[in-house]
Structure formats: structure tokens, C-alpha cells
Amino acid sequence: MTKRTIFGLLAAAAATLAPVAALAEYPERDIRVVVPWGAGGGTDGIVRKITTLAEQELGGASIYVENIEGGVSATGIGQVMSARPDGYTLGALTYDSIVTVPWQGMLPSYKMDKLKLIARVTSEPDAIIVDAGSDYQSLDDLVEAAKADPGQIRIGVQNLGGRVHLTLLQLQSLTDTEFKIVSYPGGAAPQKEALLSDEVDVVLTSLGDFANLIEDGTARGLVEFSDTRNPTYDVPTSDEAGVDLMNGSFIVMAAPAGTPDDVVAKLEGAYKAAYDSAEFQDWIAKVGVTPNWLGSDEVTQWADDTAQGLFTEMDQLVESGILSK
């Protein structure tokens, strides 16, 4: 056998073994998870919890969370889109990342096909939340007050044009009401401060975002925009209140497009183990958020279908003059 033949065989063997070696070695360094909202909000808390548990499945590698606010989540997720596709940068997508930013065309470079979706881990309906001492005991109370005093009841949302703003616009249209809308960009944390300091009368976000305040009796849910009762909190649904309105958010883990399939599979496995753990399931039940897994084989189609359906709905609101684009 000639030297050239031997070298050729060795090269072929090395090429064959390379993917196996790469899989065995990943991860070799810290993994960064971008949360595109402020620290202290519901998304931040959930991502930190499940990521801490997923870290235990990756052979001692450290996974750290970094909050990058701005652009209705576009700033942080944009960084994930432009990161090296090697499995060392991940992102936590929410409703605005998949729906609001693409629909508004906020950034020309922001394209969903620049991401590889790994899994959906939660879903949570929007809800109206009030201070524990509020006179509003039901959605009917709030609607009647808004009709009696149009434009005077202050309701805190997050980003104008975002999900909860859309939910409020739909509520106003369905109930023939008008609220004084106050925007608090950056997630639920500033909404909490606004409600506690009486800057607003009510807020619109999710029950999970206000879990700590609801649990200690500082705040309470007035209605949740769902057709199924929350398993944690005794809050009426919009279906029970006679309002045909359902909307909410979710958390989807993603990596840059082009991340190797074996790396994605390893990350998906780590997050699935974390999701299935008794520790996560017990914890998530206490914060009023619904665990709702979809793996990498299904989540992309689900995200596409969800976005397209909402794009159509929002276009109709623009045509009717209720929403601006």
C-alpha cells in the first residue's frame, strides 16, 4: 500500500469521525441565552429557571442569561440572528419576537428564517390585573366604569403596537369602551411599579408576570383572556365574562439558523429534561403559567401558522382604523 493511499484512508477516517467528536465535545465553553426583556419580568424568571435545570443536563457547562432590552424584543433577538451558529448563543422568543416585530417591519435585517427554533416551553394568556384594594371586582365593573368615564381609566400596557396593546384594542372594540393607555416598555417589571405606585388603575399582561404580587395578596386577577381556567389562580376567563377575546404569549427557545443539527438536538434534549423535571413542573404551577411543550419538529410550523393568523387579524384592525401600522 502506498503512502498516498494510507494518507487517503486516514483522511477519510478523520472525516467520518469528525461529527461524532464534535457532538461529544459540545459544549466546550459557556452558553449565552439572550432574554430580550428586562430582568424581573415573567419571561426572565421562567427562562432563568428552566435554563438552570437544562444546564445540569449538559455535562457541567455553564449557561448564563443576559437581558438585552429594546425594540419590542428586536434588539436582543437581532443579536441572536447575527451570532455565530455554533450553539453558544441562544435566545428566548416571545409573542412580539414572532408576531409584532415582523408584522411592523421594524428592522429590515430581522427575518425569522435567520433562526432555528428549538422548542416552545410555555404559553400564557393575557389578563387584566388590579391592585388588591381596587373597586373593580369583575370585568363588567371595569367596562361599566370605562363607559361612564371614557378615556379616564388608566391602563398600563407594555409596548405600543405589541401583544397586550392589541388585546386592549380588541377589548375596546368589543365592549365599546375607551381607556387611557399608558405604555411601559421593557416588560412587566415597570408595570408592577406603576400599579403599586398608583400611576395606573389596572394593567394588562399575564398572571404569571404578576405571580409574586398575586401570591402575597398585593394584586389580583380580574379576567384572563382564555377559554380555560388557570390551574393556579381562581380568575374568571373572558369566555365566562361573555367577551369573545383570547390572546396571550409564549416562550420559544431558538438558536441562529445554521446551528448544527446534533447541537440543536442536544440543546432540545437538555431543555426537555428540564421541562419534564418535577422541580420545573412544580415551580411553573406556582407562577400561574401553563407548561406547553412543542419540540423542534413541530414548533416552526406552529410559529408560522400563529404569526400568519395574527397578521391577518391585525391587518383587518388597520383597515377598520382601530390599529396603526
N, C-alpha and C positions, 0 to 999 in steps of 0.2 A: 504493500500500500504506500503510495507516495505521500510526501509531506503535505502537498496541496490537498489531497483527499482527506487526510487526518484533520487538517485545519478546517476543511469544509464541514466535516462531521461535527467537530467541536462547536463551530458557529451555529449550526442547526440545532444542536442540543441546547445551547445557551438561549437561543431564541424561543425554543419550546418551553424552557423552564422560567423565562422571564416573568410572564404573567403570574405564575404561582408565587414566585419570590416577592413580586410587588404586593400581592394580596397579603402574604404573610407579614410583610414589613409595615403595612399601613395599620395604624398611624404611627409615624416616627416622631412627630412633634405636636405641639398644641394645636387644637382646632378652635377656630373662632366662629361664634354664632352671632349674627347681627340681628338685634331686635330693633325695628325701625320706629319705635315709640319710646317715650320717656320711662325712666326707672320708676317703679312703684305702681304702675298700672296693672290691669289684669293680664294682658298679653305677656308682659315682662315676668310676672310671677309664675305663670304656667310654663313658659319656656325655660325659665331657670330651674324649676322643679323637675321637669321631665329630662332636661339635659344633664342635670346632676346624676340622675339614675342611669341614663344612657352611657355616661362616662364610665360607669362601673363595668360595662359590657365590652369596653374597648382596650382591655389589657393594660390599664394603668395610664393611658394617655389622658392629658388634661383637656377639657373642653371649657372655654370661658365665653361668657356672654358680654357683648358690647352694645350699648344703647346708642343708636345714631338717629336722631330725630330730624324731621324736616320733610317738606314736600308731600305731605299726606302719605308718608312711608316711602316715597320715591327715592329720597336721598340715601337711605340705608340699603334698600333693595337694589338700587342702581350700583352700589359698591359690590354687592354680591354678583350682579350680572357681569361686571368687568373684572372680577377676580380670576386668578389662575384656576382652571378646572382640575384641581388635584385632590379635592376632598378636605382641604384645610380651611375653607371659608364656606359657611352655611348661612342661611337666612330664614327668618320666621315671617311668612307672608300672612297678611290678614285680608279682610274684605277689600279694603282700599287698595292694597297692593295688586289685587287681581281684577278689581272692577273699576274703582274710581279713577285711578291714575291712567290706565289705558283708555278709558272712555273719554276722559278730558284731554287726552293727548298732552299731558303736562311736560313730558320730556321726549323729544324726538328719538333719543337713543334707548328709551325704555321699551323693550319688547319682551313679551312673555316667552318667546322661543329662545331667549338667552338663558333660560333657567331649566333645570331638570328637577321636577317635583318628586320629592321622596315619599311624603306621606301627609295625610291630614290627621290631626290628633284630637281636635275638639270642634264643637260647634256651640254657639250660644246666641239665643235670640236677644234682640234689643228689648229694653224695658224702660219704663218711667219710674224714677226713684225720687222720694221726697224725704225731707227731714222728719224724724220721728214725731215731732210735735206739730206737723202740718195739719191744717184743717181738711185737706183733701184726703178722703177715705176711700175713694174709688175713682175710676176713670170718668164716670158720669159726673162726679163732683167737679173734677178738673175741667171737663168740657163745658159744663154749665157756667162755671166761673169765667172761662175764656170768652164765652158768648156774651156774657153780661158786661165784660170789660175788655173789648178787643184790643190786642196789641200791648197789653199791660202786664200780663203774667210772664215773668222772665224764666225762660227755659234754657239751660246750658247744654250745648252740643259740643262736639269736638271740632273737626274741620268743616268749614262751609263747603258744600259740594260732596262731602263724604257720606258714609253709610247712614249714620244716625240723623244727619241733616235730611237725607232722602226720606227716611222713615217719618220724620216730623212733617215734612211737606205733604206726604201722603196722608198722615193723620189729619192735618189741617183741611185738606181737600175732602176727606171722607166725612168729617164732622162739622164742616163749615165754620171753622174757628181760625183765629189768628193769634199767635203768641209773639212775644218779644224775644227774638233769638239772640243768644249771646254765645259766641264761639270761643272755645278753649283748645287751641291746637296742642298737640303733644300727648294725647291720650287721656286716660281717666284721672290721673293724679291731680291736675288743676281743676277738674270738675268737682272732685271731693272738697278741695279747699273752698271753691265757690259756694257749694251748698252749705258747708259748715259755717262760712262767714256771712251767710245770707245775701251774697251777691246775686243769687238766683233763687227762684221759688221751687223749681224742680229741675232735674237733669234727665237726659235721655242717653243711656249707654246700655251696658248689660248688668245683670245682677251680680255676675262674677266679678266685674270690675269694682263693685262696692261691697264685696263679701265681708271684709273686716268691719265696715261700718254697720252693715245689716246684722251681723252676728253680735256686735256689742250693743245693739239697740239704738244706735245713733241715727240710723236711716232705715227706711223700709221701702219695699217694692210696692208700687201702685198697680202696675199691669205689666205683663210680659207678652210681647208680640209673637205669640206662638199658638198652636192648637193643642199643645200637650203641656200639662202642668210640670213645673220644675220639680225634680225629685228632691231638692234640698230645701227650697223655700216655699212657703204657703202663699203664693202670689197668683191672683186671677190671670187667666190668659185673655188675649184680645178676642179670641173666639167666644169665650164666656161673656165678655163685655159687649158682644154684638158688633164688633168692628172687624171687617174683613181685611186685616192687615197683618202680614207676617214678614219679618226681616231680621237679620242678625249677622254675626260674624263667625269666624272660624280661625284656626291656626294651621298653616301648612308649612312643613319644613321643606327647604329647597336648597339646591346646590347650583353652581354655574353649569350651563349646558356644556357637554363635552366631558364632564366628570366620568371617569371610567366606570363601567357597569359593575365591576366587582367591588369598587369602593362604595358606590351607591347602595349595593346590596348589603354591605357590611354596616353602613350607617342605618339603613332601614331596619336591619335586624336588631341593632342596638336600641333604636328608639321604640321598636315593637316590644322588646323585652321590658323596657322601662314602662311603656304604656300598660302592659299586661300585669305588671307587678302590683301586689296588694298595697304597697306603700303609695303608689300613684293613684290607684283607683279609690282608696280610702280618702286620700287628700283631695282629689278633684271633687268628690262627692260633698265635701265640706265647703267648697267655694262656689257652689251653685252653677258649675259649668258641666256640660254634657260631654263625656268622652265619646269620640265618634271617629273611629279609625278607618282610613282608606289607604291601602298600600300603593306603591309606585305603579303597579299595573293598571290601577283604576283612577287614581287621583287626577291625572292630567285631563282625561275626558270629562270628569266631573267638573273640574275648574272651568274648562272651555264652555260646557253647557250652562253652568251657572252664570258666567260672565255674559254670554250671548243673550240669555233670557233677560237679564237685568239691563243690558244695553238697550234692548227693545223697549222695556218699560220706561227707562229714563228718557229715551228719545220722544216717547209719547208725552211725557210730562213737559218736555221742552216745547213741543208743538202746541200744547194747551196753555203755555205761558206760566206754568207753575214752577218750573226749574229752568235755570240758565246754564248754558254750557260755555 
